[in-house]
Amino acid sequence: MPDAPASARLVEAFANTVDVEEGTDDLDTARKLDAWLRGQGLLRGGERVGARDHALGLRVRAGIREELGAHVGDAPDRSLLSDAAEALRELPLVVTTGGGGGGAGVLAPAPGLTAARRALASLAVAWGELALTGEATRLKRCSEHACAWVFWDTSKNRSRRWCSMRVCGNRAKARRYAARRATEAP
């Protein structure tokens, strides 16, 4: 069972700032996004997240969550993915060299971004690292739509569909059983 890399833990935490089951959003204001980014160590200094940066962050999060749902077989909402891709274009990334020491290049926020945009671009870097390594497929949104919690799939064959078999998996299986029984009844 591979542990989630730091980039996956960051993307998972970002995606899980919305709780579908509880109907809450930890990032529903620019101030809350600012606090979350600071809590993750992505935003430092005096600059604050503004309304445009807040809207940009929510668009990126919606796109990531939509992509993670596709990892469990959900048909993605193409408009959400397109909107997120457009938002990501406002957060350009660069590949830096390994510094002459023979090391590999590093994906990083482009120079010249504001502190808030640099913090949001760091989320794009984390997502990009997962996509480039193929590990993004281990990060999934629970296929129980009433839950939709994001989790790291530790199964050997990457086939997990629910955040918890005990709760969400059993709910889905119980519904399928009841539906099957209803069609079998005379």
N, C-alpha and C positions, 0 to 999 in steps of 0.2 A: 504494500500500500504506500504509494509515494506521497510524501507530505506536500502540501501546497507551497509553491515558491512564494516569495514576498510579493511579487507582482500579482499573483492570483489572490492572495489574501487582501491586497489593496482593492482590486477590482470587485471582489466579493463584498467587502465592507461598503464600498461605494454603491453597488447595486442594491444592497440590503438596507439602504437608508429609507427605502419605501417599504412599508409592511402592508401588503394587500389584505391579509386576514384581519388586521386591526384597523385598517383604513387610516394609517398615519404616514406622515412624510417628515423625516428628520431634517430635510433640506427645503422646507416649503417657503423659506425666506432667504434673502441674501445674507442676512446676519447668521443664520444657522449654517449655511454653506461655508461662510467665512470661518466659523468656529470649527466645523468638521475638518476643513482643509488644514487649519492650524493644529488641530488634535492629531492629524496624521503626519505632521511635520512637513507639509507641502507648501505652506504659506507662512512667511515670517515677515516681520517688520510692520510698518505703520499702514501700508496700503490695505484697503478693505475691498471686499468683493462688492461690486456694484450690481445694479439691476440687469444690465446686459450680460455681465459675466454669469450671474445667477441663472438667467434664461438659457445661456449657452451650456452650462453644467447640467441642467435638467434635460436638455435635448440629448446630450451625450449619454447620460444615464439611461434615458428611455431607449435609445438605440442599443446600448450594451445589453439591457435586460431583454430586449426583443431578440437579439442575436442568441442570447443564452437559452431562450425558450426554443429556438430552432434546434439546439443541441439535444433536446429530448423529443423532437419530432413535431413540435408546433409549427404551423404555417406562419411565417413571419409577416408582420404588417410592413409591406414595402415602403409605405410613406414614412413610417417611423425610422426605418433604416436609412432612407434617403435623407431625411431631416438630420439625423445624427451624422451622416457622412458630410453633409454641408457644414454642420457645426464644427466638425473636426478640421475642416479646411481653415477655420479661423484659429486653429491651434497648431501651427506648423511645427514639424519635428525635423531634426537633422541627425545625420550619422556622423559622429566625430571619430577621428582616428584613434588608434590604440596608444598614442603618445610616443611612438618611436621605440617602445620597448618590446615590440613583437606581439603585443596584446591585440585583442579583437576590438573593432570599433564599438561605439556605444550610441544607442538611440537616446536623444535628449531633446528638450524643448528648444526651439529655435531662439537665437539671440534676439533681443529687442522686444520681446513680449513683456507686458506688464506683469507684476508679481502675481496677480490673480490669474491671468491667462497662463503664466508659466506653471502655476499650481495645477490648473486644469489640464494643461498639456502633459504634466507628469502622469496623470491618469491615462492619457492616450498612449504614453510610453509604456506603461504597465500592460495595457491591452495589446499593444503592438508586440511586446516581448512574448506574450502568451501565443499570439497568432503566429509569429515567426518560428517558434519552437514546436508548434503543434499542440501545446498544452492547453490551449483555449478550449478544446473539446472536452476537457475534464471539468470545466466550470459550466454549471448548468442551472437553469431555473426549474424549480420543482414543477412537474407536469400536472400536479393537482392545482388547478387554476384558482381555487379559493385560497391557496397558500402562496404559490409563486416565489417562495424563498430561494435564494441563490445558494448553491452548495458546491463543494469540491468533490468530484466523483473519485472515490478511492478504490473502486472495483477494478479488478485486474483487466477486464475486457471493456471497461468504460461504458457499461450498459445500465448503470443506475438511472432511474427516472424520477425518483422522489427524494426529497430531502431526508425523509424518515420513513422507512418501511412500516414501522410500528404505527405511525399516525396516518400520514398521507397515502402511503401504499395500501394500507388496510381500508381506508375510506374508498379509494378507487376500486379495489377488488370487491368490497361489499356492494357498491353500486352496480357493478357489472353482474354480480351474482343475483341481486334483486331484479335487475332488468331481464336476465335470462329466465329466472323463475316466473316472472310475469308473462313472458311470451310462451312458456311451456304450460301454464295453467289452462285447464279446459274451459 
